[in-house]
């Protein structure tokens, strides 16, 4: 654990949320950069319970990523795990979130605060990556289907939790889509759980991106194609989940 603490101390802070802090670091001077996710201690929980929950969540996220990797889902590779210290190290993805690339800005940044330069960058971002919107939607739907076919439910599917790697940073010199942040992921073969995953993403599109309906339709079309015979039960459950969501909105 001491070596993990030293690793965090020598790394560059990236961001901090309520549950975890992110750092950019390296295991040694010659290694490629990695993203360190540190689930720090929570003072409002009993120390024994906190340590147990932290260890379980780090191990659970690592298992979900490993299962995705074995199933051919495009996720960051695992580079370092210290569950006792609450630290998971994964491959650093040199790129931007899909949220940003679709004009939704960086998460946590008020759009009204963005200056004209930032707006121009967002408009030109996809062109820089060499990917059309329709192709990006197809890739998103395909990767989600691959994940669901492996019976992994993400738990927080938003465009903030998808990244496109710069072509210049890819071994193939092609932009690569990654699903990221599996902190809420779990294993489930239930069609309803997979439908809820899709519904969360549909809501994220609707609240963050213009032209959300055709964008998400493109995601679903690719998802259906990849899911094959497994699509029908998920589609039925998605209709049910949407209906429940509309009822909750009406009640307020």
Backbone as CSV, one residue per row, in Angstrom:
resi,resn,N_x,N_y,N_z,CA_x,CA_y,CA_z,C_x,C_y,C_z
1,UNK,0.822,-1.204,0.000,0.000,0.000,0.000,0.862,1.263,0.000
2,UNK,2.013,1.199,0.663,2.902,2.365,0.703,3.344,2.771,-0.691
3,UNK,3.626,1.782,-1.551,4.054,2.091,-2.918,2.920,2.740,-3.708
4,UNK,1.672,2.331,-3.421,0.521,2.937,-4.089,0.353,4.386,-3.671
5,UNK,0.508,4.659,-2.394,0.416,6.035,-1.893,1.494,6.904,-2.533
6,UNK,2.696,6.341,-2.663,3.794,7.076,-3.298,3.485,7.341,-4.770
7,UNK,2.852,6.359,-5.428,2.475,6.518,-6.832,1.471,7.653,-6.995
8,UNK,0.472,7.711,-6.126,-0.508,8.788,-6.186,0.142,10.142,-5.934
9,UNK,1.050,10.176,-4.971,1.709,11.437,-4.622,2.542,11.983,-5.775
10,UNK,3.052,11.097,-6.621,3.895,11.532,-7.733,3.108,11.762,-9.016
11,UNK,1.790,11.554,-8.954,0.959,11.679,-10.146,0.284,13.046,-10.206
12,UNK,-0.188,13.373,-11.401,-0.824,14.674,-11.637,-2.333,14.579,-11.433
13,UNK,-2.922,15.374,-10.536,-4.389,15.348,-10.356,-5.103,15.746,-11.648
14,UNK,-6.181,15.034,-11.953,-6.983,15.320,-13.134,-8.334,15.902,-12.736
15,UNK,-9.021,15.220,-11.822,-10.319,15.693,-11.346,-10.673,14.963,-10.061
16,UNK,-11.657,15.499,-9.354,-12.117,14.840,-8.138,-13.622,14.948,-8.029
17,UNK,-14.256,13.805,-7.776,-15.688,13.765,-7.563,-15.993,13.372,-6.135
18,UNK,-17.266,13.068,-5.888,-17.677,12.716,-4.535,-17.182,11.341,-4.121
19,UNK,-16.966,10.459,-5.102,-16.579,9.089,-4.790,-15.120,8.777,-5.046
20,UNK,-14.507,9.470,-5.994,-13.137,9.119,-6.381,-12.395,10.321,-6.945
21,UNK,-11.073,10.250,-6.861,-10.195,11.246,-7.474,-9.426,10.577,-8.611
22,UNK,-9.197,11.323,-9.684,-8.487,10.803,-10.844,-7.127,11.470,-10.973
23,UNK,-6.123,10.654,-11.338,-4.760,11.149,-11.508,-4.181,10.582,-12.799
24,UNK,-3.238,11.312,-13.361,-2.464,10.808,-14.497,-1.056,10.530,-13.993
25,UNK,-0.608,9.290,-14.156,0.707,8.933,-13.640,1.358,7.853,-14.479
26,UNK,2.496,7.370,-14.016,3.214,6.273,-14.661,3.752,5.346,-13.583
27,UNK,3.837,4.063,-13.918,4.363,3.095,-12.957,5.874,3.230,-12.811
28,UNK,6.545,3.597,-13.913,7.975,3.898,-13.869,8.299,4.811,-15.035
29,UNK,9.493,5.325,-15.069,9.841,6.402,-16.012,9.661,6.024,-17.479
30,UNK,9.827,4.752,-17.812,9.758,4.348,-19.217,8.378,3.863,-19.629
31,UNK,7.428,3.818,-18.706,6.115,3.257,-19.021,5.171,4.304,-19.595
32,UNK,4.147,3.819,-20.276,3.134,4.709,-20.832,2.281,5.276,-19.694
33,UNK,1.683,6.445,-19.891,0.847,7.025,-18.834,-0.393,6.179,-18.568
34,UNK,-0.891,6.271,-17.363,-2.103,5.562,-17.010,-2.991,6.466,-16.178
35,UNK,-4.270,6.123,-16.147,-5.233,6.855,-15.335,-5.400,6.108,-14.022
36,UNK,-5.179,6.804,-12.917,-5.339,6.224,-11.592,-6.646,6.716,-10.989
37,UNK,-7.505,5.787,-10.628,-8.771,6.120,-9.991,-8.680,5.739,-8.520
38,UNK,-8.711,6.735,-7.656,-8.543,6.511,-6.224,-9.865,6.710,-5.504
39,UNK,-10.418,5.627,-4.978,-11.617,5.725,-4.134,-11.139,6.031,-2.713
40,UNK,-11.115,7.291,-2.379,-10.576,7.730,-1.095,-11.537,7.408,0.043
41,UNK,-11.027,7.443,1.277,-11.827,7.120,2.458,-12.962,8.123,2.628
42,UNK,-14.117,7.625,3.052,-15.287,8.469,3.292,-15.486,8.609,4.803
43,UNK,-15.335,9.818,5.309,-15.415,10.060,6.740,-16.780,9.815,7.346
44,UNK,-17.829,9.818,6.515,-19.184,9.644,7.036,-19.533,8.167,7.245
45,UNK,-18.634,7.239,6.826,-18.889,5.816,7.029,-17.962,5.256,8.098
46,UNK,-18.408,4.211,8.767,-17.549,3.523,9.722,-16.312,3.014,8.982
47,UNK,-15.117,3.186,9.528,-13.881,2.811,8.818,-13.858,1.374,8.314
48,UNK,-14.342,0.443,9.107,-14.337,-0.959,8.682,-15.269,-1.172,7.497
49,UNK,-16.467,-0.588,7.574,-17.426,-0.695,6.470,-16.885,0.001,5.231
50,UNK,-16.297,1.179,5.422,-15.755,1.938,4.295,-14.663,1.153,3.578
51,UNK,-13.755,0.556,4.348,-12.665,-0.215,3.749,-13.200,-1.414,2.978
52,UNK,-14.220,-2.066,3.527,-14.804,-3.230,2.868,-15.502,-2.845,1.574
53,UNK,-16.289,-1.766,1.614,-16.998,-1.308,0.416,-16.029,-0.857,-0.671
54,UNK,-15.003,-0.126,-0.265,-14.018,0.370,-1.229,-13.308,-0.781,-1.924
55,UNK,-12.874,-1.746,-1.153,-12.179,-2.902,-1.719,-13.077,-3.656,-2.692
56,UNK,-14.340,-3.845,-2.306,-15.272,-4.576,-3.158,-15.552,-3.829,-4.464
57,UNK,-15.671,-2.506,-4.384,-15.998,-1.730,-5.578,-14.833,-1.649,-6.560
58,UNK,-13.627,-1.525,-6.029,-12.455,-1.516,-6.915,-12.311,-2.877,-7.590
59,UNK,-12.448,-3.947,-6.813,-12.341,-5.289,-7.378,-13.460,-5.544,-8.386
60,UNK,-14.671,-5.070,-8.084,-15.795,-5.260,-8.993,-15.597,-4.534,-10.314
61,UNK,-15.071,-3.308,-10.254,-14.809,-2.559,-11.487,-13.739,-3.252,-12.320
62,UNK,-12.703,-3.755,-11.657,-11.640,-4.460,-12.375,-12.174,-5.730,-13.040
63,UNK,-13.040,-6.461,-12.336,-13.620,-7.686,-12.919,-14.485,-7.362,-14.133
64,UNK,-15.279,-6.288,-14.043,-16.127,-5.905,-15.175,-15.282,-5.541,-16.394
65,UNK,-14.226,-4.778,-16.168,-13.331,-4.415,-17.267,-12.676,-5.649,-17.878
66,UNK,-12.224,-6.564,-17.018,-11.568,-7.770,-17.522,-12.527,-8.613,-18.359
67,UNK,-13.773,-8.741,-17.902,-14.738,-9.513,-18.670,-15.027,-8.850,-20.012
68,UNK,-15.109,-7.524,-20.015,-15.299,-6.799,-21.277,-14.130,-7.020,-22.219
69,UNK,-12.926,-6.940,-21.695,-11.730,-7.130,-22.522,-11.715,-8.524,-23.144
70,UNK,-12.070,-9.526,-22.344,-12.084,-10.900,-22.848,-13.168,-11.111,-23.889
71,UNK,-14.211,-10.283,-23.846,-15.327,-10.412,-24.785,-15.188,-9.489,-25.991
72,UNK,-14.066,-8.798,-26.089,-13.806,-7.945,-27.251,-14.453,-6.586,-27.204
73,UNK,-14.919,-6.165,-26.021,-15.491,-4.826,-25.879,-14.346,-3.820,-25.791
74,UNK,-14.513,-2.681,-26.433,-13.463,-1.670,-26.432,-13.510,-0.863,-25.140
75,UNK,-12.680,-1.275,-24.177,-12.549,-0.594,-22.893,-11.064,-0.418,-22.600
76,UNK,-10.714,0.498,-21.699,-9.294,0.667,-21.364,-8.721,-0.592,-20.724
77,UNK,-7.462,-0.885,-21.019,-6.797,-2.018,-20.409,-6.471,-1.756,-18.947
78,UNK,-6.422,-2.816,-18.153,-6.086,-2.700,-16.741,-4.569,-2.747,-16.591
79,UNK,-4.024,-1.804,-15.840,-2.573,-1.722,-15.656,-2.141,-1.922,-14.205
80,UNK,-3.069,-1.713,-13.263,-2.669,-1.718,-11.861,-3.918,-1.832,-10.992
81,UNK,-3.886,-2.721,-10.000,-5.000,-2.853,-9.066,-4.457,-2.992,-7.642
82,UNK,-4.898,-2.114,-6.767,-4.629,-2.237,-5.337,-5.954,-1.980,-4.634
83,UNK,-6.760,-3.043,-4.522,-8.105,-2.896,-3.968,-8.079,-2.436,-2.522
84,UNK,-7.090,-2.877,-1.755,-7.000,-2.486,-0.346,-6.778,-0.987,-0.198
85,UNK,-6.026,-0.405,-1.128,-5.767,1.038,-1.100,-6.836,1.820,-1.853
86,UNK,-7.750,1.106,-2.513,-8.819,1.771,-3.248,-8.373,2.374,-4.559
87,UNK,-7.354,1.778,-5.197,-6.788,2.363,-6.421,-6.851,1.375,-7.581
88,UNK,-7.340,1.881,-8.712,-7.366,1.119,-9.960,-6.627,1.927,-11.022
89,UNK,-5.658,1.314,-11.662,-4.910,1.978,-12.733,-5.283,1.383,-14.080
90,UNK,-5.699,2.225,-15.018,-6.096,1.754,-16.342,-5.369,2.535,-17.427
91,UNK,-5.452,2.009,-18.622,-4.846,2.629,-19.796,-5.313,4.076,-19.957
92,UNK,-4.371,4.973,-20.216,-4.703,6.368,-20.462,-5.185,6.515,-21.899
93,UNK,-6.356,7.112,-22.082,-6.919,7.322,-23.418,-6.708,8.778,-23.809
94,UNK,-5.906,8.989,-24.824,-5.607,10.339,-25.296,-6.684,10.750,-26.297
95,UNK,-7.703,11.455,-25.806,-8.809,11.866,-26.671,-9.811,12.690,-25.899
96,UNK,-11.050,12.723,-26.378,-12.103,13.506,-25.741,-13.347,12.650,-25.567
97,UNK,-14.208,13.105,-24.666,-15.461,12.393,-24.434,-16.414,12.602,-25.615
98,UNK,-17.309,11.631,-25.793,-18.323,11.760,-26.844,-19.228,12.944,-26.534
99,UNK,-19.470,13.193,-25.266,-20.272,14.362,-24.883,-19.678,15.632,-25.487
100,UNK,-18.384,15.819,-25.331,-17.717,17.011,-25.874,-17.765,17.013,-27.401
101,UNK,-17.489,15.863,-28.002,-17.409,15.783,-29.460,-18.759,16.027,-30.135
102,UNK,-19.849,15.803,-29.400,-21.183,16.055,-29.953,-21.717,17.435,-29.574
103,UNK,-20.846,18.274,-29.015,-21.246,19.646,-28.715,-21.864,19.838,-27.353
104,UNK,-21.768,18.824,-26.468,-22.349,18.943,-25.138,-21.431,19.582,-24.120
105,UNK,-20.208,19.924,-24.542,-19.251,20.533,-23.626,-18.656,19.522,-22.673
106,UNK,-17.750,19.976,-21.842,-17.177,19.122,-20.813,-18.137,19.044,-19.639
107,UNK,-18.286,17.855,-19.065,-19.196,17.672,-17.947,-18.791,18.569,-16.786
108,UNK,-19.794,19.229,-16.184,-19.520,20.111,-15.051,-19.208,21.539,-15.446
109,UNK,-19.151,21.815,-16.763,-18.878,23.169,-17.236,-20.160,23.772,-17.773
110,UNK,-20.535,24.919,-17.267,-21.741,25.619,-17.721,-21.532,26.094,-19.149
111,UNK,-22.455,25.694,-20.045,-22.328,26.077,-21.454,-22.253,27.589,-21.626
112,UNK,-22.940,28.350,-20.762,-22.944,29.796,-20.904,-21.581,30.402,-20.606
113,UNK,-20.745,29.624,-19.887,-19.431,30.121,-19.548,-18.403,29.843,-20.635
114,UNK,-18.770,29.005,-21.594,-17.829,28.670,-22.665,-17.652,29.865,-23.597
115,UNK,-16.415,30.169,-23.961,-16.178,31.292,-24.866,-16.267,30.835,-26.317
116,UNK,-16.131,31.766,-27.254,-16.314,31.454,-28.663,-15.276,30.471,-29.166
117,UNK,-14.077,30.532,-28.621,-13.026,29.618,-29.049,-13.405,28.188,-28.709
118,UNK,-13.923,27.964,-27.507,-14.317,26.625,-27.092,-15.445,26.101,-27.957
119,UNK,-16.421,26.979,-28.294,-17.529,26.569,-29.136,-17.031,26.147,-30.512
120,UNK,-16.076,26.892,-31.062,-15.512,26.551,-32.365,-14.803,25.213,-32.310
121,UNK,-14.069,24.966,-31.215,-13.370,23.701,-31.055,-14.359,22.538,-31.041
122,UNK,-15.496,22.715,-30.365,-16.492,21.656,-30.294,-17.076,21.371,-31.670
123,UNK,-17.324,22.418,-32.445,-17.895,22.244,-33.775,-16.928,21.504,-34.694
124,UNK,-15.630,21.748,-34.532,-14.639,21.164,-35.416,-14.083,19.837,-34.887
125,UNK,-14.502,19.424,-33.696,-13.870,18.291,-33.034,-14.001,16.996,-33.821
126,UNK,-15.213,16.659,-34.254,-15.393,15.400,-34.972,-14.615,15.378,-36.275
127,UNK,-14.531,16.533,-36.935,-13.758,16.601,-38.168,-12.295,16.276,-37.898
128,UNK,-11.787,16.727,-36.757,-10.395,16.440,-36.387,-10.175,14.940,-36.204
129,UNK,-11.194,14.249,-35.707,-11.074,12.814,-35.468,-11.374,11.980,-36.713
130,UNK,-11.911,12.619,-37.726,-12.177,11.907,-38.972,-13.313,10.909,-38.888
131,UNK,-14.313,11.189,-38.035,-15.449,10.283,-37.873,-16.742,11.076,-38.060
132,UNK,-17.621,10.580,-38.912,-18.927,11.213,-39.097,-19.824,10.870,-37.918
133,UNK,-20.817,11.720,-37.670,-21.737,11.475,-36.546,-22.410,10.114,-36.643
134,UNK,-22.897,9.765,-37.841,-23.605,8.498,-38.011,-22.685,7.319,-37.706
135,UNK,-21.443,7.410,-38.123,-20.485,6.341,-37.854,-20.189,6.232,-36.363
136,UNK,-20.101,7.373,-35.687,-19.864,7.363,-34.245,-21.037,6.696,-33.530
137,UNK,-22.273,6.991,-33.945,-23.436,6.365,-33.331,-23.421,4.848,-33.561
138,UNK,-23.014,4.447,-34.734,-22.939,3.017,-35.042,-21.932,2.329,-34.121
139,UNK,-20.806,2.977,-33.912,-19.784,2.381,-33.047,-20.276,2.277,-31.605
140,UNK,-20.980,3.310,-31.156,-21.506,3.288,-29.785,-22.475,2.122,-29.612
141,UNK,-23.423,1.978,-30.534,-24.393,0.900,-30.439,-23.747,-0.474,-30.479
142,UNK,-22.734,-0.629,-31.317,-22.044,-1.917,-31.433,-21.316,-2.281,-30.151
143,UNK,-20.607,-1.311,-29.552,-19.855,-1.605,-28.324,-20.786,-1.904,-27.151
144,UNK,-21.905,-1.187,-27.062,-22.856,-1.466,-25.986,-23.428,-2.874,-26.155
145,UNK,-23.749,-3.258,-27.385,-24.281,-4.597,-27.637,-23.256,-5.663,-27.251
146,UNK,-22.008,-5.460,-27.605,-20.958,-6.419,-27.238,-20.863,-6.551,-25.721
147,UNK,-20.983,-5.432,-25.026,-20.944,-5.443,-23.566,-22.133,-6.216,-23.002
148,UNK,-23.326,-5.950,-23.524,-24.528,-6.624,-23.035,-24.532,-8.112,-23.384
149,UNK,-23.981,-8.478,-24.516,-23.883,-9.896,-24.870,-22.949,-10.641,-23.914
150,UNK,-22.031,-9.888,-23.301,-21.158,-10.471,-22.275,-21.811,-10.426,-20.900
151,UNK,-23.070,-9.974,-20.840,-23.854,-9.857,-19.603,-23.232,-8.877,-18.610
152,UNK,-22.623,-7.824,-19.126,-22.151,-6.718,-18.296,-23.102,-5.545,-18.496
153,UNK,-23.642,-5.037,-17.400,-24.491,-3.848,-17.412,-23.649,-2.695,-16.865
154,UNK,-23.565,-1.618,-17.606,-22.668,-0.519,-17.251,-23.121,0.213,-15.997
155,UNK,-24.406,0.552,-15.940,-24.947,1.228,-14.773,-24.929,2.742,-14.832
156,UNK,-24.173,3.311,-15.761,-24.105,4.770,-15.889,-23.738,5.143,-17.321
157,UNK,-24.522,4.657,-18.259,-24.237,4.900,-19.671,-24.625,6.326,-20.054
158,UNK,-23.639,7.174,-20.212,-23.833,8.533,-20.705,-22.730,8.808,-21.715
159,UNK,-22.891,9.867,-22.482,-21.849,10.199,-23.456,-20.584,10.732,-22.773
160,UNK,-20.681,11.074,-21.492,-19.475,11.443,-20.735,-18.617,10.221,-20.451
161,UNK,-19.241,9.040,-20.457,-18.524,7.805,-20.159,-18.174,7.016,-21.413
162,UNK,-17.974,7.762,-22.495,-17.478,7.204,-23.751,-16.403,8.151,-24.266
163,UNK,-15.315,7.605,-24.741,-14.227,8.442,-25.243,-13.796,7.988,-26.625
164,UNK,-13.392,8.957,-27.428,-12.841,8.668,-28.744,-11.358,9.018,-28.704
165,UNK,-10.531,8.017,-28.989,-9.085,8.251,-28.962,-8.623,8.883,-30.269
166,UNK,-7.730,9.842,-30.149,-7.175,10.507,-31.326,-6.504,9.499,-32.253
167,UNK,-6.671,9.650,-33.560,-6.005,8.733,-34.488,-4.494,8.683,-34.273
168,UNK,-3.902,9.833,-33.974,-2.443,9.892,-33.788,-1.975,9.111,-32.566
169,UNK,-2.901,8.829,-31.625,-2.543,8.090,-30.412,-2.862,6.605,-30.527
170,UNK,-3.405,6.195,-31.668,-3.822,4.807,-31.858,-2.778,4.028,-32.647
171,UNK,-2.531,2.759,-32.289,-1.578,1.935,-33.050,-1.989,1.755,-34.504
172,UNK,-3.301,1.815,-34.773,-3.798,1.635,-36.135,-3.945,2.953,-36.885
173,UNK,-3.640,4.064,-36.200,-3.811,5.402,-36.770,-5.257,5.682,-37.135
174,UNK,-6.180,5.029,-36.411,-7.612,5.225,-36.598,-8.233,5.615,-35.257
175,UNK,-9.265,6.465,-35.270,-9.926,6.818,-34.007,-10.633,5.592,-33.425
176,UNK,-10.502,5.402,-32.131,-11.100,4.241,-31.468,-12.045,4.702,-30.371
177,UNK,-13.251,4.123,-30.337,-14.220,4.437,-29.296,-14.006,3.523,-28.096
178,UNK,-14.026,4.103,-26.898,-13.900,3.331,-25.663,-15.086,3.615,-24.745
179,UNK,-15.615,2.581,-24.125,-16.539,2.745,-23.013,-15.704,2.821,-21.740
180,UNK,-15.992,3.771,-20.863,-15.168,3.983,-19.676,-16.034,4.060,-18.418
181,UNK,-15.360,4.131,-17.276,-15.959,4.315,-15.953,-16.990,3.236,-15.624
182,UNK,-16.477,2.074,-15.231,-17.317,0.934,-14.892,-17.515,0.809,-13.380
183,UNK,-17.488,1.928,-12.682,-17.625,1.920,-11.236,-18.964,1.421,-10.734
184,UNK,-20.018,1.520,-11.567,-21.347,1.050,-11.180,-21.755,-0.211,-11.946
185,UNK,-20.821,-0.808,-12.660,-21.136,-1.959,-13.501,-21.403,-3.208,-12.668
186,UNK,-22.193,-4.097,-13.240,-22.467,-5.378,-12.590,-22.825,-6.405,-13.656
187,UNK,-22.819,-7.669,-13.258,-23.137,-8.755,-14.168,-24.622,-9.084,-14.093
188,UNK,-25.289,-9.171,-15.237,-26.704,-9.514,-15.288,-27.068,-10.011,-16.681
189,UNK,-27.845,-11.085,-16.714,-28.353,-11.597,-17.984,-29.770,-11.113,-18.249
190,UNK,-30.321,-10.310,-17.332,-31.710,-9.867,-17.449,-31.877,-8.811,-18.541
191,UNK,-32.865,-9.018,-19.394,-33.144,-8.055,-20.464,-33.525,-6.701,-19.886
192,UNK,-34.221,-6.687,-18.763,-34.653,-5.420,-18.176,-33.463,-4.576,-17.729
193,UNK,-32.455,-5.199,-17.153,-31.271,-4.448,-16.725,-30.568,-3.817,-17.928
194,UNK,-30.517,-4.546,-19.020,-29.895,-4.009,-20.231,-30.755,-2.895,-20.830
195,UNK,-32.076,-3.050,-20.731,-32.986,-2.012,-21.214,-32.829,-0.732,-20.403
196,UNK,-32.659,-0.861,-19.090,-32.445,0.320,-18.247,-31.154,1.020,-18.646
197,UNK,-30.106,0.247,-18.946,-28.852,0.828,-19.444,-29.121,1.707,-20.664
198,UNK,-29.882,1.179,-21.606,-30.198,1.926,-22.829,-31.046,3.153,-22.527
199,UNK,-31.984,3.016,-21.613,-32.860,4.137,-21.269,-32.068,5.268,-20.624
200,UNK,-31.116,4.920,-19.769,-30.259,5.942,-19.159,-29.511,6.713,-20.246
201,UNK,-29.001,5.995,-21.249,-28.295,6.662,-22.343,-29.244,7.513,-23.170
202,UNK,-30.449,7.010,-23.420,-31.437,7.779,-24.183,-31.750,9.096,-23.473
203,UNK,-31.929,9.043,-22.164,-32.190,10.252,-21.392,-30.993,11.200,-21.425
204,UNK,-29.795,10.631,-21.399,-28.593,11.457,-21.454,-28.510,12.202,-22.789
205,UNK,-28.839,11.515,-23.880,-28.864,12.171,-25.190,-29.886,13.301,-25.187
206,UNK,-31.064,13.018,-24.655,-32.130,14.012,-24.679,-31.816,15.257,-23.881
207,UNK,-31.076,15.109,-22.780,-30.797,16.257,-21.917,-29.542,17.019,-22.302
208,UNK,-28.674,16.397,-23.093,-27.361,17.000,-23.349,-27.143,17.407,-24.798
209,UNK,-27.737,16.689,-25.736,-27.369,16.879,-27.142,-28.545,17.321,-28.012
210,UNK,-28.296,18.250,-28.922,-29.318,18.608,-29.902,-29.507,17.446,-30.884
211,UNK,-30.653,17.418,-31.522,-30.954,16.337,-32.478,-30.804,14.969,-31.820
212,UNK,-31.242,14.868,-30.551,-31.025,13.647,-29.783,-31.738,12.438,-30.376
213,UNK,-32.958,12.641,-30.895,-33.748,11.495,-31.359,-33.089,10.749,-32.509
214,UNK,-32.646,11.422,-33.582,-31.978,10.671,-34.655,-30.634,10.093,-34.226
215,UNK,-29.939,10.774,-33.307,-28.663,10.251,-32.823,-28.872,8.931,-32.097
216,UNK,-29.816,8.916,-31.170,-30.044,7.691,-30.412,-30.636,6.596,-31.292
217,UNK,-31.420,6.976,-32.286,-31.958,5.984,-33.223,-30.824,5.261,-33.942
218,UNK,-29.767,5.993,-34.263,-28.597,5.381,-34.898,-27.890,4.405,-33.967
219,UNK,-27.826,4.763,-32.692,-27.239,3.864,-31.692,-28.051,2.574,-31.611
220,UNK,-29.376,2.712,-31.512,-30.247,1.543,-31.376,-30.191,0.639,-32.609
221,UNK,-30.078,1.237,-33.793,-30.028,0.434,-35.019,-28.796,-0.467,-35.019
222,UNK,-27.652,0.087,-34.630,-26.424,-0.712,-34.567,-26.490,-1.734,-33.445
223,UNK,-27.106,-1.343,-32.335,-27.270,-2.251,-31.195,-28.126,-3.455,-31.603
224,UNK,-29.232,-3.179,-32.261,-30.122,-4.253,-32.713,-29.397,-5.213,-33.646
225,UNK,-28.640,-4.656,-34.581,-27.931,-5.489,-35.549,-26.946,-6.424,-34.845
226,UNK,-26.218,-5.902,-33.870,-25.215,-6.721,-33.183,-25.859,-7.729,-32.211
227,UNK,-26.953,-7.350,-31.579,-27.608,-8.224,-30.611,-28.297,-9.421,-31.274
228,UNK,-28.733,-9.259,-32.521,-29.382,-10.359,-33.210,-30.638,-10.818,-32.490
229,UNK,-30.742,-12.122,-32.239,-31.935,-12.699,-31.609,-32.137,-12.227,-30.177
230,UNK,-31.096,-11.658,-29.561,-31.203,-11.194,-28.178,-31.826,-9.794,-28.084
231,UNK,-32.082,-9.169,-29.232,-32.612,-7.814,-29.235,-34.080,-7.765,-28.822
232,UNK,-34.888,-8.720,-29.258,-36.331,-8.648,-29.043,-36.716,-8.530,-27.567
233,UNK,-36.201,-9.375,-26.666,-36.583,-9.205,-25.251,-36.116,-7.878,-24.664
234,UNK,-34.960,-7.369,-25.110,-34.486,-6.074,-24.617,-35.385,-4.961,-25.132
235,UNK,-35.821,-5.066,-26.388,-36.705,-4.050,-26.961,-38.022,-3.976,-26.183
236,UNK,-38.582,-5.127,-25.862,-39.833,-5.155,-25.113,-39.664,-4.493,-23.741
237,UNK,-38.572,-4.818,-23.070,-38.322,-4.235,-21.756,-38.040,-2.740,-21.862
238,UNK,-37.375,-2.318,-22.946,-37.106,-0.898,-23.139,-38.411,-0.127,-23.276
239,UNK,-39.369,-0.686,-23.984,-40.682,-0.040,-24.110,-41.346,0.094,-22.741
240,UNK,-41.223,-0.957,-21.918,-41.794,-0.901,-20.563,-41.106,0.161,-19.713
241,UNK,-39.786,0.214,-19.793,-39.020,1.179,-19.002,-39.364,2.605,-19.435
242,UNK,-39.497,2.832,-20.725,-39.878,4.154,-21.223,-41.248,4.559,-20.692
243,UNK,-42.189,3.617,-20.684,-43.542,3.901,-20.196,-43.512,4.277,-18.721
244,UNK,-42.749,3.547,-17.932,-42.630,3.878,-16.513,-41.995,5.246,-16.323
245,UNK,-41.008,5.552,-17.168,-40.354,6.858,-17.087,-41.292,7.990,-17.401
246,UNK,-42.163,7.800,-18.422,-43.134,8.835,-18.788,-44.153,9.047,-17.666
247,UNK,-44.549,7.952,-17.026,-45.516,8.055,-15.936,-44.920,8.833,-14.764
248,UNK,-43.650,8.565,-14.443,-42.996,9.292,-13.357,-42.892,10.774,-13.677
249,UNK,-42.618,11.084,-14.958,-42.509,12.495,-15.362,-43.850,13.197,-15.239
250,UNK,-44.927,12.509,-15.558,-46.263,13.097,-15.470,-46.659,13.362,-14.019
251,UNK,-46.282,12.433,-13.142,-46.597,12.606,-11.726,-45.757,13.704,-11.116
252,UNK,-44.516,13.822,-11.639,-43.612,14.871,-11.158,-42.792,14.394,-10.003
